[in-house]
Amino acid sequence: MNIFVIWLVMVIAWNFGYPQASPFEDVIVAIILSLLSTFLKKILKI
């Protein structure tokens, strides 16, 4: 659950930090952050 919260905060930070980003860029960043969260789950074995 904590990894999801980290992912959610990062997605929100991206959206507020780069409001001019296109929807395509938003999706790409969300996918990258999702992969990062999956990687963190494997490392931390949550």
N, CA, C and O atoms as a Maestro MAE file, in Angstrom:
{
 s_m_m2io_version
 :::
 2.0.0
}

f_m_ct {
 s_m_title
 :::
 protein
 m_atom[184] {
  # First column is atom index #
  i_m_mmod_type
  r_m_x_coord
  r_m_y_coord
  r_m_z_coord
  i_m_residue_number
  s_m_chain_name
  s_m_pdb_residue_name
  s_m_pdb_atom_name
  i_m_atomic_number
  :::
  1 25 0.825 -1.194 0.000 1 A "MET " " N  " 7
  2 3 0.000 0.000 0.000 1 A "MET " " CA " 6
  3 2 0.866 1.253 0.000 1 A "MET " " C  " 6
  4 15 0.524 2.236 -0.658 1 A "MET " " O  " 8
  5 25 1.978 1.237 0.723 2 A "ASN " " N  " 7
  6 3 2.842 2.411 0.766 2 A "ASN " " CA " 6
  7 2 3.431 2.732 -0.599 2 A "ASN " " C  " 6
  8 15 3.595 3.903 -0.939 2 A "ASN " " O  " 8
  9 25 3.751 1.715 -1.383 3 A "ILE " " N  " 7
  10 3 4.288 1.929 -2.722 3 A "ILE " " CA " 6
  11 2 3.245 2.631 -3.584 3 A "ILE " " C  " 6
  12 15 3.590 3.515 -4.369 3 A "ILE " " O  " 8
  13 25 1.973 2.252 -3.449 4 A "PHE " " N  " 7
  14 3 0.914 2.910 -4.202 4 A "PHE " " CA " 6
  15 2 0.831 4.386 -3.835 4 A "PHE " " C  " 6
  16 15 0.657 5.232 -4.712 4 A "PHE " " O  " 8
  17 25 0.952 4.698 -2.570 5 A "VAL " " N  " 7
  18 3 0.888 6.095 -2.123 5 A "VAL " " CA " 6
  19 2 2.057 6.885 -2.720 5 A "VAL " " C  " 6
  20 15 1.882 8.023 -3.156 5 A "VAL " " O  " 8
  21 25 3.240 6.283 -2.737 6 A "ILE " " N  " 7
  22 3 4.394 6.942 -3.344 6 A "ILE " " CA " 6
  23 2 4.137 7.183 -4.824 6 A "ILE " " C  " 6
  24 15 4.415 8.269 -5.333 6 A "ILE " " O  " 8
  25 25 3.610 6.184 -5.517 7 A "TRP " " N  " 7
  26 3 3.292 6.322 -6.937 7 A "TRP " " CA " 6
  27 2 2.264 7.429 -7.148 7 A "TRP " " C  " 6
  28 15 2.414 8.256 -8.047 7 A "TRP " " O  " 8
  29 25 1.237 7.445 -6.333 8 A "LEU " " N  " 7
  30 3 0.187 8.450 -6.460 8 A "LEU " " CA " 6
  31 2 0.733 9.860 -6.240 8 A "LEU " " C  " 6
  32 15 0.389 10.781 -6.980 8 A "LEU " " O  " 8
  33 25 1.568 10.027 -5.243 9 A "VAL " " N  " 7
  34 3 2.169 11.342 -4.977 9 A "VAL " " CA " 6
  35 2 3.041 11.770 -6.156 9 A "VAL " " C  " 6
  36 15 3.032 12.939 -6.543 9 A "VAL " " O  " 8
  37 25 3.790 10.834 -6.723 10 A "MET " " N  " 7
  38 3 4.645 11.172 -7.870 10 A "MET " " CA " 6
  39 2 3.824 11.551 -9.091 10 A "MET " " C  " 6
  40 15 4.198 12.471 -9.819 10 A "MET " " O  " 8
  41 25 2.717 10.867 -9.332 11 A "VAL " " N  " 7
  42 3 1.848 11.207 -10.461 11 A "VAL " " CA " 6
  43 2 1.221 12.588 -10.247 11 A "VAL " " C  " 6
  44 15 1.155 13.390 -11.178 11 A "VAL " " O  " 8
  45 25 0.769 12.861 -9.043 12 A "ILE " " N  " 7
  46 3 0.183 14.173 -8.743 12 A "ILE " " CA " 6
  47 2 1.240 15.266 -8.901 12 A "ILE " " C  " 6
  48 15 0.961 16.327 -9.459 12 A "ILE " " O  " 8
  49 25 2.458 15.005 -8.409 13 A "ALA " " N  " 7
  50 3 3.543 15.977 -8.553 13 A "ALA " " CA " 6
  51 2 3.842 16.241 -10.024 13 A "ALA " " C  " 6
  52 15 4.083 17.382 -10.419 13 A "ALA " " O  " 8
  53 25 3.826 15.194 -10.827 14 A "TRP " " N  " 7
  54 3 4.049 15.359 -12.269 14 A "TRP " " CA " 6
  55 2 2.958 16.247 -12.869 14 A "TRP " " C  " 6
  56 15 3.255 17.174 -13.624 14 A "TRP " " O  " 8
  57 25 1.705 15.966 -12.536 15 A "ASN " " N  " 7
  58 3 0.603 16.719 -13.123 15 A "ASN " " CA " 6
  59 2 0.607 18.189 -12.709 15 A "ASN " " C  " 6
  60 15 0.285 19.060 -13.517 15 A "ASN " " O  " 8
  61 25 0.965 18.469 -11.470 16 A "PHE " " N  " 7
  62 3 1.036 19.864 -11.031 16 A "PHE " " CA " 6
  63 2 2.339 20.526 -11.461 16 A "PHE " " C  " 6
  64 15 2.363 21.734 -11.696 16 A "PHE " " O  " 8
  65 25 3.402 19.774 -11.567 17 A "GLY " " N  " 7
  66 3 4.700 20.318 -11.961 17 A "GLY " " CA " 6
  67 2 4.808 20.624 -13.443 17 A "GLY " " C  " 6
  68 15 5.524 21.541 -13.846 17 A "GLY " " O  " 8
  69 25 4.096 19.855 -14.250 18 A "TYR " " N  " 7
  70 3 4.130 20.033 -15.704 18 A "TYR " " CA " 6
  71 2 2.705 20.089 -16.259 18 A "TYR " " C  " 6
  72 15 2.272 19.169 -16.952 18 A "TYR " " O  " 8
  73 25 1.981 21.163 -15.956 19 A "PRO " " N  " 7
  74 3 0.585 21.240 -16.417 19 A "PRO " " CA " 6
  75 2 0.458 21.349 -17.936 19 A "PRO " " C  " 6
  76 15 -0.602 21.049 -18.485 19 A "PRO " " O  " 8
  77 25 1.523 21.773 -18.627 20 A "GLN " " N  " 7
  78 3 1.475 21.908 -20.078 20 A "GLN " " CA " 6
  79 2 1.733 20.586 -20.801 20 A "GLN " " C  " 6
  80 15 1.704 20.541 -22.031 20 A "GLN " " O  " 8
  81 25 1.983 19.522 -20.058 21 A "ALA " " N  " 7
  82 3 2.256 18.216 -20.668 21 A "ALA " " CA " 6
  83 2 1.014 17.699 -21.393 21 A "ALA " " C  " 6
  84 15 -0.118 17.893 -20.950 21 A "ALA " " O  " 8
  85 25 1.262 17.045 -22.509 22 A "SER " " N  " 7
  86 3 0.159 16.482 -23.282 22 A "SER " " CA " 6
  87 2 -0.375 15.230 -22.587 22 A "SER " " C  " 6
  88 15 0.309 14.649 -21.744 22 A "SER " " O  " 8
  89 25 -1.595 14.812 -22.935 23 A "PRO " " N  " 7
  90 3 -2.129 13.575 -22.357 23 A "PRO " " CA " 6
  91 2 -1.226 12.367 -22.640 23 A "PRO " " C  " 6
  92 15 -1.112 11.470 -21.805 23 A "PRO " " O  " 8
  93 25 -0.593 12.343 -23.800 24 A "PHE " " N  " 7
  94 3 0.320 11.255 -24.138 24 A "PHE " " CA " 6
  95 2 1.486 11.211 -23.150 24 A "PHE " " C  " 6
  96 15 1.853 10.143 -22.659 24 A "PHE " " O  " 8
  97 25 2.063 12.379 -22.864 25 A "GLU " " N  " 7
  98 3 3.169 12.436 -21.904 25 A "GLU " " CA " 6
  99 2 2.709 12.012 -20.512 25 A "GLU " " C  " 6
  100 15 3.455 11.354 -19.787 25 A "GLU " " O  " 8
  101 25 1.487 12.382 -20.136 26 A "ASP " " N  " 7
  102 3 0.940 11.967 -18.843 26 A "ASP " " CA " 6
  103 2 0.854 10.450 -18.746 26 A "ASP " " C  " 6
  104 15 1.200 9.870 -17.717 26 A "ASP " " O  " 8
  105 25 0.400 9.817 -19.801 27 A "VAL " " N  " 7
  106 3 0.272 8.356 -19.806 27 A "VAL " " CA " 6
  107 2 1.644 7.700 -19.746 27 A "VAL " " C  " 6
  108 15 1.839 6.743 -18.998 27 A "VAL " " O  " 8
  109 25 2.589 8.199 -20.519 28 A "ILE " " N  " 7
  110 3 3.939 7.631 -20.525 28 A "ILE " " CA " 6
  111 2 4.576 7.734 -19.146 28 A "ILE " " C  " 6
  112 15 5.170 6.769 -18.666 28 A "ILE " " O  " 8
  113 25 4.460 8.888 -18.508 29 A "VAL " " N  " 7
  114 3 5.042 9.068 -17.173 29 A "VAL " " CA " 6
  115 2 4.343 8.168 -16.162 29 A "VAL " " C  " 6
  116 15 5.005 7.589 -15.300 29 A "VAL " " O  " 8
  117 25 3.030 8.037 -16.246 30 A "ALA " " N  " 7
  118 3 2.306 7.156 -15.325 30 A "ALA " " CA " 6
  119 2 2.765 5.711 -15.489 30 A "ALA " " C  " 6
  120 15 2.903 4.992 -14.500 30 A "ALA " " O  " 8
  121 25 3.002 5.280 -16.720 31 A "ILE " " N  " 7
  122 3 3.482 3.915 -16.971 31 A "ILE " " CA " 6
  123 2 4.885 3.729 -16.406 31 A "ILE " " C  " 6
  124 15 5.174 2.713 -15.775 31 A "ILE " " O  " 8
  125 25 5.753 4.705 -16.632 32 A "ILE " " N  " 7
  126 3 7.119 4.622 -16.108 32 A "ILE " " CA " 6
  127 2 7.107 4.567 -14.585 32 A "ILE " " C  " 6
  128 15 7.831 3.776 -13.980 32 A "ILE " " O  " 8
  129 25 6.282 5.410 -13.972 33 A "LEU " " N  " 7
  130 3 6.195 5.407 -12.510 33 A "LEU " " CA " 6
  131 2 5.601 4.091 -11.996 33 A "LEU " " C  " 6
  132 15 5.981 3.618 -10.926 33 A "LEU " " O  " 8
  133 25 4.682 3.508 -12.744 34 A "SER " " N  " 7
  134 3 4.120 2.222 -12.364 34 A "SER " " CA " 6
  135 2 5.187 1.127 -12.414 34 A "SER " " C  " 6
  136 15 5.262 0.285 -11.519 34 A "SER " " O  " 8
  137 25 5.997 1.143 -13.446 35 A "LEU " " N  " 7
  138 3 7.090 0.178 -13.546 35 A "LEU " " CA " 6
  139 2 8.089 0.375 -12.407 35 A "LEU " " C  " 6
  140 15 8.610 -0.594 -11.855 35 A "LEU " " O  " 8
  141 25 8.350 1.624 -12.065 36 A "LEU " " N  " 7
  142 3 9.232 1.918 -10.945 36 A "LEU " " CA " 6
  143 2 8.659 1.380 -9.640 36 A "LEU " " C  " 6
  144 15 9.395 0.836 -8.816 36 A "LEU " " O  " 8
  145 25 7.360 1.527 -9.449 37 A "SER " " N  " 7
  146 3 6.747 1.021 -8.222 37 A "SER " " CA " 6
  147 2 6.795 -0.508 -8.174 37 A "SER " " C  " 6
  148 15 6.987 -1.085 -7.104 37 A "SER " " O  " 8
  149 25 6.623 -1.163 -9.316 38 A "THR " " N  " 7
  150 3 6.736 -2.623 -9.374 38 A "THR " " CA " 6
  151 2 8.157 -3.053 -9.029 38 A "THR " " C  " 6
  152 15 8.355 -4.025 -8.300 38 A "THR " " O  " 8
  153 25 9.127 -2.340 -9.542 39 A "PHE " " N  " 7
  154 3 10.528 -2.615 -9.241 39 A "PHE " " CA " 6
  155 2 10.795 -2.446 -7.744 39 A "PHE " " C  " 6
  156 15 11.489 -3.264 -7.139 39 A "PHE " " O  " 8
  157 25 10.243 -1.385 -7.148 40 A "LEU " " N  " 7
  158 3 10.423 -1.158 -5.711 40 A "LEU " " CA " 6
  159 2 9.785 -2.277 -4.887 40 A "LEU " " C  " 6
  160 15 10.332 -2.690 -3.864 40 A "LEU " " O  " 8
  161 25 8.632 -2.764 -5.334 41 A "LYS " " N  " 7
  162 3 7.964 -3.863 -4.613 41 A "LYS " " CA " 6
  163 2 8.867 -5.099 -4.609 41 A "LYS " " C  " 6
  164 15 8.975 -5.782 -3.591 41 A "LYS " " O  " 8
  165 25 9.512 -5.387 -5.737 42 A "LYS " " N  " 7
  166 3 10.377 -6.560 -5.822 42 A "LYS " " CA " 6
  167 2 11.617 -6.382 -4.942 42 A "LYS " " C  " 6
  168 15 12.061 -7.325 -4.289 42 A "LYS " " O  " 8
  169 25 12.167 -5.179 -4.931 43 A "ILE " " N  " 7
  170 3 13.367 -4.926 -4.127 43 A "ILE " " CA " 6
  171 2 13.027 -5.004 -2.643 43 A "ILE " " C  " 6
  172 15 13.753 -5.626 -1.866 43 A "ILE " " O  " 8
  173 25 11.925 -4.373 -2.251 44 A "LEU " " N  " 7
  174 3 11.549 -4.328 -0.836 44 A "LEU " " CA " 6
  175 2 10.794 -5.560 -0.401 44 A "LEU " " C  " 6
  176 15 10.561 -5.759 0.792 44 A "LEU " " O  " 8
  177 25 10.403 -6.400 -1.366 45 A "LYS " " N  " 7
  178 3 9.662 -7.642 -1.101 45 A "LYS " " CA " 6
  179 2 8.402 -7.397 -0.260 45 A "LYS " " C  " 6
  180 15 8.171 -8.033 0.768 45 A "LYS " " O  " 8
  181 25 7.611 -6.454 -0.745 46 A "ILE " " N  " 7
  182 3 6.347 -6.117 -0.057 46 A "ILE " " CA " 6
  183 2 5.231 -6.961 -0.618 46 A "ILE " " C  " 6
  184 15 4.086 -6.839 -0.183 46 A "ILE " " O  " 8
  :::
 }
 m_bond[183] {
  # First column is bond index #
  i_m_from
  i_m_to
  i_m_order
  :::
  1 1 2 1
  2 2 3 1
  3 3 4 2
  4 3 5 1
  5 5 6 1
  6 6 7 1
  7 7 8 2
  8 7 9 1
  9 9 10 1
  10 10 11 1
  11 11 12 2
  12 11 13 1
  13 13 14 1
  14 14 15 1
  15 15 16 2
  16 15 17 1
  17 17 18 1
  18 18 19 1
  19 19 20 2
  20 19 21 1
  21 21 22 1
  22 22 23 1
  23 23 24 2
  24 23 25 1
  25 25 26 1
  26 26 27 1
  27 27 28 2
  28 27 29 1
  29 29 30 1
  30 30 31 1
  31 31 32 2
  32 31 33 1
  33 33 34 1
  34 34 35 1
  35 35 36 2
  36 35 37 1
  37 37 38 1
  38 38 39 1
  39 39 40 2
  40 39 41 1
  41 41 42 1
  42 42 43 1
  43 43 44 2
  44 43 45 1
  45 45 46 1
  46 46 47 1
  47 47 48 2
  48 47 49 1
  49 49 50 1
  50 50 51 1
  51 51 52 2
  52 51 53 1
  53 53 54 1
  54 54 55 1
  55 55 56 2
  56 55 57 1
  57 57 58 1
  58 58 59 1
  59 59 60 2
  60 59 61 1
  61 61 62 1
  62 62 63 1
  63 63 64 2
  64 63 65 1
  65 65 66 1
  66 66 67 1
  67 67 68 2
  68 67 69 1
  69 69 70 1
  70 70 71 1
  71 71 72 2
  72 71 73 1
  73 73 74 1
  74 74 75 1
  75 75 76 2
  76 75 77 1
  77 77 78 1
  78 78 79 1
  79 79 80 2
  80 79 81 1
  81 81 82 1
  82 82 83 1
  83 83 84 2
  84 83 85 1
  85 85 86 1
  86 86 87 1
  87 87 88 2
  88 87 89 1
  89 89 90 1
  90 90 91 1
  91 91 92 2
  92 91 93 1
  93 93 94 1
  94 94 95 1
  95 95 96 2
  96 95 97 1
  97 97 98 1
  98 98 99 1
  99 99 100 2
  100 99 101 1
  101 101 102 1
  102 102 103 1
  103 103 104 2
  104 103 105 1
  105 105 106 1
  106 106 107 1
  107 107 108 2
  108 107 109 1
  109 109 110 1
  110 110 111 1
  111 111 112 2
  112 111 113 1
  113 113 114 1
  114 114 115 1
  115 115 116 2
  116 115 117 1
  117 117 118 1
  118 118 119 1
  119 119 120 2
  120 119 121 1
  121 121 122 1
  122 122 123 1
  123 123 124 2
  124 123 125 1
  125 125 126 1
  126 126 127 1
  127 127 128 2
  128 127 129 1
  129 129 130 1
  130 130 131 1
  131 131 132 2
  132 131 133 1
  133 133 134 1
  134 134 135 1
  135 135 136 2
  136 135 137 1
  137 137 138 1
  138 138 139 1
  139 139 140 2
  140 139 141 1
  141 141 142 1
  142 142 143 1
  143 143 144 2
  144 143 145 1
  145 145 146 1
  146 146 147 1
  147 147 148 2
  148 147 149 1
  149 149 150 1
  150 150 151 1
  151 151 152 2
  152 151 153 1
  153 153 154 1
  154 154 155 1
  155 155 156 2
  156 155 157 1
  157 157 158 1
  158 158 159 1
  159 159 160 2
  160 159 161 1
  161 161 162 1
  162 162 163 1
  163 163 164 2
  164 163 165 1
  165 165 166 1
  166 166 167 1
  167 167 168 2
  168 167 169 1
  169 169 170 1
  170 170 171 1
  171 171 172 2
  172 171 173 1
  173 173 174 1
  174 174 175 1
  175 175 176 2
  176 175 177 1
  177 177 178 1
  178 178 179 1
  179 179 180 2
  180 179 181 1
  181 181 182 1
  182 182 183 1
  183 183 184 2
  :::
 }
}
